[in-house]
C-alpha cells in the first residue's frame, strides 16, 4: 500500500446535488491506486447506524455527531474518509471539523447545484412529495440549508462533469500531501485502464 495520511473529506449539499456520485468516483479512483479509502453515505448510514433517528433538527444533529465519531476513528488510522451528508447546518459541520481535526485533517467540500437542478435529478420524487406536504423537514423546501461560509472546495456539479469534480478533489488531496502524486508512467497506465486498453 502507498503512504497516505488520514483525512475526512466532508461533502455537503442539497439532496440531488451530486455528493454520493462524486464520492463514489473518487473512491473508485483511489482504490485503483491502492489507497485506503472508506465512504460513509447518508442513506446507507441511516439504514445501519442511525435508523432510530428522524429528520428534526435535533435528530439531524445527533446523526452528524455519530457519523463524526466514525469518521474521526477512520481518519486517526490514516484512512481517506469520504462523508456524503446533506448536513444542512453550519454549526454541526463546524462541530465535525473541530472533532476530527483533534485527531487528523478535515476538508469541507460544498457540492453546489441549484435547487431547480436538484429537483430535476430527483429520481425518487422526494422534492415533489415535500412540495405536496407529504414529507416534513425536507432540506431546501420545508427546512433550511445553510450554505458553507468558507468551504475548502466548492464543486459546481451543474456545470462540471462527475470526472471533473472528482479530479478537483483528488488534485487537492495530492497537493496537500494526503495521497502521493502519480508518476507519468502510472498516470498513463491509469488513463489506458480507464479507456479499456489495459
C-alpha positions as a Markdown table, in Angstrom:
| # | Residue | x | y | z |
|---|---|---|---|---|
| 1 | Unk | 0.0 | 0.0 | 0.0 |
| 2 | Unk | 1.1 | 3.6 | -0.6 |
| 3 | Unk | 1.9 | 6.0 | 2.1 |
| 4 | Unk | -1.0 | 8.2 | 2.9 |
| 5 | Unk | -2.3 | 10.5 | 5.7 |
| 6 | Unk | -5.8 | 10.3 | 7.1 |
| 7 | Unk | -8.3 | 13.0 | 6.2 |
| 8 | Unk | -12.1 | 13.4 | 6.2 |
| 9 | Unk | -13.5 | 14.8 | 3.0 |
| 10 | Unk | -16.9 | 16.1 | 4.1 |
| 11 | Unk | -19.3 | 16.6 | 1.1 |
| 12 | Unk | -22.3 | 18.8 | 2.0 |
| 13 | Unk | -25.1 | 20.0 | -0.3 |
| 14 | Unk | -28.7 | 19.6 | -1.1 |
| 15 | Unk | -30.3 | 16.2 | -1.9 |
| 16 | Unk | -29.5 | 15.6 | -5.6 |
| 17 | Unk | -26.5 | 17.9 | -5.7 |
| 18 | Unk | -24.2 | 15.0 | -6.5 |
| 19 | Unk | -22.4 | 14.3 | -3.2 |
| 20 | Unk | -22.7 | 10.5 | -3.5 |
| 21 | Unk | -22.0 | 10.3 | -7.2 |
| 22 | Unk | -18.7 | 12.3 | -6.9 |
| 23 | Unk | -17.7 | 10.4 | -3.7 |
| 24 | Unk | -18.2 | 7.1 | -5.5 |
| 25 | Unk | -16.0 | 8.2 | -8.4 |
| 26 | Unk | -13.2 | 9.3 | -6.0 |
| 27 | Unk | -13.5 | 6.1 | -4.1 |
| 28 | Unk | -13.1 | 4.1 | -7.3 |
| 29 | Unk | -10.1 | 6.0 | -8.4 |
| 30 | Unk | -8.3 | 5.8 | -5.0 |
| 31 | Unk | -8.9 | 2.1 | -4.7 |
| 32 | Unk | -7.4 | 1.7 | -8.2 |
| 33 | Unk | -4.3 | 3.4 | -6.8 |
| 34 | Unk | -4.3 | 1.0 | -3.8 |
| 35 | Unk | -5.1 | 3.8 | -1.3 |
| 36 | Unk | -7.1 | 3.0 | 1.8 |
| 37 | Unk | -10.5 | 4.8 | 1.5 |
| 38 | Unk | -13.8 | 4.4 | 3.2 |
| 39 | Unk | -17.1 | 6.1 | 2.1 |
| 40 | Unk | -19.8 | 7.0 | 4.6 |
| 41 | Unk | -23.0 | 7.8 | 2.8 |
| 42 | Unk | -26.1 | 9.4 | 4.3 |
| 43 | Unk | -28.6 | 6.9 | 3.0 |
| 44 | Unk | -26.5 | 3.8 | 3.9 |
| 45 | Unk | -25.6 | 5.1 | 7.3 |
| 46 | Unk | -29.2 | 5.9 | 8.2 |
| 47 | Unk | -30.2 | 2.3 | 7.5 |
| 48 | Unk | -27.4 | 0.8 | 9.6 |
| 49 | Unk | -26.2 | 3.2 | 12.2 |
| 50 | Unk | -28.9 | 5.9 | 12.8 |
| 51 | Unk | -32.1 | 4.1 | 11.8 |
| 52 | Unk | -33.6 | 5.3 | 15.1 |
| 53 | Unk | -33.4 | 9.0 | 14.1 |
| 54 | Unk | -35.8 | 11.2 | 12.2 |
| 55 | Unk | -35.2 | 14.5 | 10.4 |
| 56 | Unk | -35.9 | 17.0 | 13.1 |
| 57 | Unk | -33.0 | 19.4 | 13.8 |
| 58 | Unk | -32.2 | 17.6 | 17.0 |
| 59 | Unk | -32.1 | 14.2 | 15.2 |
| 60 | Unk | -30.1 | 15.6 | 12.3 |
| 61 | Unk | -27.5 | 16.9 | 14.7 |
| 62 | Unk | -27.3 | 13.5 | 16.5 |
| 63 | Unk | -26.9 | 11.8 | 13.1 |
| 64 | Unk | -23.9 | 14.0 | 12.3 |
| 65 | Unk | -22.4 | 13.6 | 15.7 |
| 66 | Unk | -22.5 | 9.8 | 15.4 |
| 67 | Unk | -21.0 | 9.9 | 11.9 |
| 68 | Unk | -18.3 | 12.3 | 13.0 |
| 69 | Unk | -17.3 | 9.8 | 15.6 |
| 70 | Unk | -16.9 | 7.1 | 13.0 |
| 71 | Unk | -15.0 | 9.4 | 10.6 |
| 72 | Unk | -12.7 | 10.5 | 13.4 |
| 73 | Unk | -11.7 | 6.9 | 14.1 |
| 74 | Unk | -11.0 | 6.2 | 10.4 |
| 75 | Unk | -9.1 | 9.4 | 9.9 |
| 76 | Unk | -7.0 | 8.8 | 13.0 |
| 77 | Unk | -6.0 | 5.4 | 11.4 |
| 78 | Unk | -4.8 | 7.1 | 8.2 |
| 79 | Unk | -7.9 | 6.3 | 6.1 |
| 80 | Unk | -9.1 | 8.7 | 3.5 |
| 81 | Unk | -12.8 | 9.1 | 4.6 |
| 82 | Unk | -15.4 | 10.3 | 2.2 |
| 83 | Unk | -18.5 | 11.6 | 4.0 |
| 84 | Unk | -21.6 | 12.4 | 1.9 |
| 85 | Unk | -24.2 | 14.0 | 4.1 |
| 86 | Unk | -26.6 | 16.8 | 3.4 |
| 87 | Unk | -25.5 | 18.2 | 6.8 |
| 88 | Unk | -27.6 | 21.4 | 6.4 |
| 89 | Unk | -26.4 | 23.3 | 9.4 |
| 90 | Unk | -23.2 | 25.2 | 9.7 |
| 91 | Unk | -23.0 | 24.6 | 13.4 |
| 92 | Unk | -22.9 | 20.8 | 13.1 |
| 93 | Unk | -20.4 | 20.9 | 10.2 |
| 94 | Unk | -18.2 | 23.1 | 12.4 |
| 95 | Unk | -18.6 | 20.5 | 15.1 |
| 96 | Unk | -17.5 | 17.8 | 12.8 |
| 97 | Unk | -14.4 | 19.8 | 11.7 |
| 98 | Unk | -13.4 | 20.5 | 15.3 |
| 99 | Unk | -13.8 | 16.9 | 16.4 |
| 100 | Unk | -12.0 | 15.4 | 13.5 |
| 101 | Unk | -9.2 | 17.9 | 13.4 |
| 102 | Unk | -8.4 | 16.9 | 17.0 |
| 103 | Unk | -7.1 | 13.6 | 15.5 |
| 104 | Unk | -6.4 | 14.3 | 11.9 |
| 105 | Unk | -7.4 | 16.5 | 9.0 |
| 106 | Unk | -10.7 | 17.7 | 7.6 |
| 107 | Unk | -11.9 | 19.5 | 4.5 |
| 108 | Unk | -15.4 | 20.7 | 3.8 |
| 109 | Unk | -16.5 | 20.3 | 0.2 |
| 110 | Unk | -19.6 | 22.2 | -0.9 |
| 111 | Unk | -21.3 | 20.3 | -3.6 |
| 112 | Unk | -23.2 | 23.1 | -5.2 |
| 113 | Unk | -26.1 | 22.7 | -7.6 |
| 114 | Unk | -29.2 | 25.0 | -7.9 |
| 115 | Unk | -32.3 | 23.7 | -6.2 |
| 116 | Unk | -34.0 | 23.6 | -9.7 |
| 117 | Unk | -31.3 | 21.2 | -10.9 |
| 118 | Unk | -31.5 | 19.0 | -7.8 |
| 119 | Unk | -35.3 | 18.7 | -8.3 |
| 120 | Unk | -34.8 | 17.7 | -11.9 |
| 121 | Unk | -32.4 | 15.0 | -10.9 |
| 122 | Unk | -34.7 | 13.6 | -8.2 |
| 123 | Unk | -35.5 | 10.1 | -9.4 |
| 124 | Unk | -37.2 | 9.2 | -6.0 |
| 125 | Unk | -39.6 | 12.1 | -6.3 |
| 126 | Unk | -38.8 | 13.3 | -2.8 |
| 127 | Unk | -38.8 | 17.0 | -3.7 |
| 128 | Unk | -42.3 | 16.6 | -5.3 |
| 129 | Unk | -43.6 | 14.9 | -2.2 |
| 130 | Unk | -42.1 | 17.6 | 0.0 |
| 131 | Unk | -43.7 | 20.3 | -2.1 |
| 132 | Unk | -47.0 | 18.5 | -1.7 |
| 133 | Unk | -46.6 | 18.4 | 2.1 |
| 134 | Unk | -46.1 | 14.7 | 2.2 |
| 135 | Unk | -42.6 | 14.9 | 3.7 |
| 136 | Unk | -41.8 | 17.1 | 6.7 |
| 137 | Unk | -38.5 | 18.8 | 7.4 |
| 138 | Unk | -37.2 | 18.4 | 3.9 |
| 139 | Unk | -34.0 | 20.3 | 3.3 |
| 140 | Unk | -34.4 | 23.1 | 0.7 |
| 141 | Unk | -38.2 | 23.0 | 0.8 |
| 142 | Unk | -39.6 | 23.0 | 4.4 |
| 143 | Unk | -36.2 | 23.0 | 6.2 |
| 144 | Unk | -33.3 | 25.4 | 5.6 |
| 145 | Unk | -29.9 | 24.6 | 4.1 |
| 146 | Unk | -27.2 | 26.8 | 5.3 |
| 147 | Unk | -24.5 | 27.1 | 2.6 |
| 148 | Unk | -20.9 | 26.7 | 3.9 |
| 149 | Unk | -19.4 | 30.0 | 4.9 |
| 150 | Unk | -15.8 | 29.1 | 3.8 |
| 151 | Unk | -15.7 | 25.7 | 2.2 |
| 152 | Unk | -12.2 | 24.4 | 1.4 |
| 153 | Unk | -13.6 | 23.4 | -2.1 |
| 154 | Unk | -16.7 | 24.2 | -4.0 |
| 155 | Unk | -17.8 | 21.8 | -6.7 |
| 156 | Unk | -20.3 | 23.2 | -9.3 |
| 157 | Unk | -22.0 | 20.0 | -10.3 |
| 158 | Unk | -24.4 | 21.8 | -12.6 |
| 159 | Unk | -21.6 | 22.8 | -14.9 |
| 160 | Unk | -18.8 | 20.3 | -14.1 |
| 161 | Unk | -18.8 | 16.6 | -15.1 |
| 162 | Unk | -18.5 | 14.0 | -12.4 |
| 163 | Unk | -15.0 | 13.3 | -13.6 |
| 164 | Unk | -14.0 | 17.0 | -13.4 |
| 165 | Unk | -15.4 | 17.3 | -9.9 |
| 166 | Unk | -13.7 | 14.1 | -8.7 |
| 167 | Unk | -10.4 | 15.3 | -10.3 |
| 168 | Unk | -10.5 | 18.6 | -8.4 |
| 169 | Unk | -10.9 | 16.8 | -5.0 |
| 170 | Unk | -8.1 | 14.3 | -5.9 |
| 171 | Unk | -5.8 | 17.1 | -7.0 |
| 172 | Unk | -6.5 | 18.9 | -3.7 |
| 173 | Unk | -5.5 | 15.7 | -1.7 |
| 174 | Unk | -2.4 | 15.3 | -3.8 |
| 175 | Unk | -1.4 | 19.0 | -3.5 |
| 176 | Unk | -1.7 | 18.9 | 0.3 |
| 177 | Unk | 0.3 | 15.6 | 0.6 |
| 178 | Unk | -2.5 | 13.4 | 1.7 |
| 179 | Unk | -2.1 | 11.0 | -1.2 |
| 180 | Unk | 1.0 | 10.6 | -3.4 |
| 181 | Unk | 1.2 | 12.0 | -6.9 |
| 182 | Unk | 1.1 | 9.6 | -9.7 |
| 183 | Unk | 4.3 | 9.5 | -11.8 |
| 184 | Unk | 4.0 | 9.8 | -15.6 |
| 185 | Unk | 4.1 | 6.0 | -16.2 |
| 186 | Unk | 1.4 | 5.3 | -13.6 |
| 187 | Unk | -0.7 | 8.2 | -14.9 |
| 188 | Unk | -0.5 | 6.8 | -18.5 |
| 189 | Unk | -1.4 | 3.3 | -17.2 |
| 190 | Unk | -4.4 | 4.6 | -15.3 |
| 191 | Unk | -5.7 | 6.5 | -18.3 |
| 192 | Unk | -5.3 | 3.5 | -20.6 |
| 193 | Unk | -7.0 | 1.3 | -18.0 |
| 194 | Unk | -9.9 | 3.8 | -17.8 |
| 195 | Unk | -10.2 | 3.7 | -21.6 |
| 196 | Unk | -10.3 | 0.0 | -21.6 |
| 197 | Unk | -7.0 | -0.7 | -23.3 |
| 198 | Unk | -5.4 | -2.5 | -20.3 |
